[in-house]
Amino acid sequence: MREEGEAATRCVNSSCPAILRGALRHWVSKAALDVDGLGGKLIEQLVDQGLVTSIARSLPPRCRPARQPGADGRDLSLEAGGGP
């Protein structure tokens, strides 16, 4: 997706391996969940081998957002594949 007036093109596909790697790096960082031993090289291997395909499915249950029904009753939680 390219914003009008910008030279940069942004990927909006949350399944994109590059987006997934960046999100994983954030979530395992000291500023987020502070996961020891899960660095860039391991994240690359996990994503490249298809062992991690979703941030929500990779988080332990206690770190997942609670289920949130939408106005139409559908589940909007990240665990169900919703969210950004």
Order of alpha helices (4+ residues) and beta strands (2+ residues): alpha-alpha-alpha
